[in-house]
Amino acid sequence: MSKNSSIGAGIGIGNIIAVVVSWTANHSILWALIHGVLGWLYIVYYVLLVR
């Protein structure tokens, strides 16, 4: 596995987790898409400040 594919996989996983967490919390497709773009930033925000 090359370094570039590892980075791409990490970004993809972060986006998927952000969408799932956002959908669970908000039940909004728009927010899920926005949080999916933000990825890991939203996950860190959610874990530190919301939860």
Number of C-alpha atoms within 10 A of each C-alpha: 5 6 8 9 10 11 10 11 12 13 15 16 14 20 24 17 17 26 25 15 18 23 17 11 13 12 12 12 12 12 15 22 16 15 24 24 18 16 21 20 14 21 21 12 11 15 9 9 8 9 6
